[in-house]
């Protein structure tokens, strides 16, 4: 039986055009047709981002990681990133500061303005039991909230923290976001991803708009 993500797009479709375009460093490149939403889609992996001006479905799955969805209501430009830790060595989209810069800069290249941007934020879950001391999800959440406050980008809605992995979908032209909380028992890949993030983490010294469920 074919799955939602395995159905082939029609020949000559937008997906084929997107796949043929050169990709920038850190830009997501896994395109597919999602039969559940009946929409072209792109999957974002840790360290990646994607920006578009059409309602191509941008999707990712999160444990302790964060996905920030930014949207310019005036320019109708939106994008999503996926980072694992607040900060780290080198220029990598796996770290919050660089991931946010990549996303904001690419949106501005597409006609967005910082003063018109608004955000929806997801993730930061404590997927791995017993990892309280590292507070990876909490630190990621604190970082993105503080970053957006400093940049004066209002957070319209958020679904963060708690113990749940999350699947997030975002439509960049309309700014619509959808989130689904996943069963922790079925999140082996996310657990492995979060363990990798935890190994790089330094223990911490201190401790609006609508989102649709689907």
N, C-alpha and C positions, 0 to 999 in steps of 0.2 A: 504494500500500500504506500502510495506517495505521501510524503510529509509536506507540511506547509512550506518549508524552506527548500524542498527539493524539486518542486515543479518548475519546469523550464519556462523562461519568458518567451514571448513571441519573437520570431526572427525580425531583426531590424528595430528592436525596441530601444527604449531609453537606456535600459540596463547595458545593452551591447555598446551603446555610445559611451556610457560612463566607464565601462571596463577598458575601452580603447584609449581613454584620455590618460596622459602622464600624471602620476601621483607625486605630490610634494612629500617631503620628509615628515613622517608622523601622520599623514592623512590616511584614513581608513580606505581599504580597497576590496573588502569582501562584499560584493553585491549579489543580491538574489531576489527572487520574487516570493513574497509572503502571501500565501493563499488565504490565511486567516483574515488578514486585513485587506486582501486583494489589492496590494500595492507593491511597487518597487521598493526595495529596502537595502540598507547598508548596515553591516555589523561593525561596531567599534570594539577593538581589543584594548587591553591596558596599554596606556601610552599613546593612544591614537585620538584623533579628533575628526570631525567632518562638518562642513558648512555648506549650505545650499540655499537657493532662492525658490525652489519648488517643494511641494510636499512629498518628497522622497522620504520614506520612513527610516529614521535613524534609530538603531537599537543597540542596547548593550545589556550585560548582566553583571551585577555588582554584589560583592560581599562587604568587606570593610572599605573598598574603594569608593570614590566619589565620581558622579557624573554631574557636571554643570551644564544645563541647557540655557543658552542665551538667545534672546530674540529682540530684534529691533522692529517695533510695531509700525514705524513709519516706512522703513525701507523694505519690510517684509523679508528680512534675512534672518536665518537662525542657524544654530550649530550646537554640537554637543562634544564634550571631551570625556576622558576616563583616566583618572590618575590614581596611583597606589599609595603615595606618601606625600606629606606636605612639602618636604624639601629633601634635597640630596645633591650629590656631586654631579657636575656635568649638565649639559643641556639635554634634557630628556623629558618627553611628555608623560613619563611615569611619575614625575614630581609636580606638585600642585602649582607652584609659581610659574614654571615654564609652560605647563599645560594651559593655564589661564591666559598667558601671553599669546600662545599659539592661536587659541580660539578667538580671542578678541582681535588680534591683528588680522586674521583671515576674514573675519566678519567685516572689518573696516575696509579691507580691499574690495569687498563685495558691495560697498555702499552704506554700511551701517555706521552709526555714530555712538560713541560711548554714552553721550547724554540721553540717548533714546533706548539704551539697552535695559532689559529686565531679565531676571533669572528665575529658574526653577532648579532645585537641587535635590539630589537623591543619593542614597547609599549610606556608608558609614556604619554598617551593621556589625555586630559582634558575632560572626558566624562560627568562630572557633571557640569552644568552651574552654575556660581556664586561661584565656589570654587577656584578662582584665588589666594586668600590670602594664602591658604595652600600650593599651588604649589606642590602637591604630585607627579604628573607626571614629572614635571621639576626636582624636587629633586631626584627622582629615576633615571632619565636620566643622570643628572650630576654625580650621584654616580657611575653608572656603567661605564661611560666613563672615569672618574678619576681612578677608580679601575683598569680597564684594561690597562690604560696608566702606572700606577705604576707597574703593573705586567709585563709590556712590551709584552702584548698580542695585536697584531694589530687588529683593527676593520676593516674588509673588506667591510662591508656594514651595513646600519642601516635604519630603518623606525620608527621614534620616534616623540613624541610630537603631535601637532595639536589636533583636537577634536574627532578623530575617535577611536572607539574600533577596535581591530584587531584580526583576526584568523591567527595563525602562524603554519606552518608545517615544519618539519626539518627531513632530511634523514641523519642519523649519520655516515654511511660508506662513502657516497659520498660528504657530506658537503653541499648538496643543500638545500636552504631555500626558502620557499614560503610564501607570506603574502597576506591576503585579508582584505581590509578595510570594516568594517560593518556599517550599518546604525545605528546611535545613537538611533533612535526611537525603535529599536528592541533589546536594550541592558539592559533590566530591571535587569537581574541577575548581570551584570557587574556594574551597578549603585549601587546596594546594596552592592556589594563587595567593591567598591571604597568608599562608605560612611563609611564602617567599617574601612577601612584603614585611612580615614580622621579623624575619631574619635581618633585614636591612634597617629596621627601626631602632631608634634610641629611646629607651624608656622615658616617659614624660616626667618632668619634675613637679609639675602642678596640674593639678587637675582643672500667600495671598491669592491670587488667581487660583483657578481650579486645576486639579489633577484627577484624571479619570482612572478608575480601577478597571482592569479587564481580565 
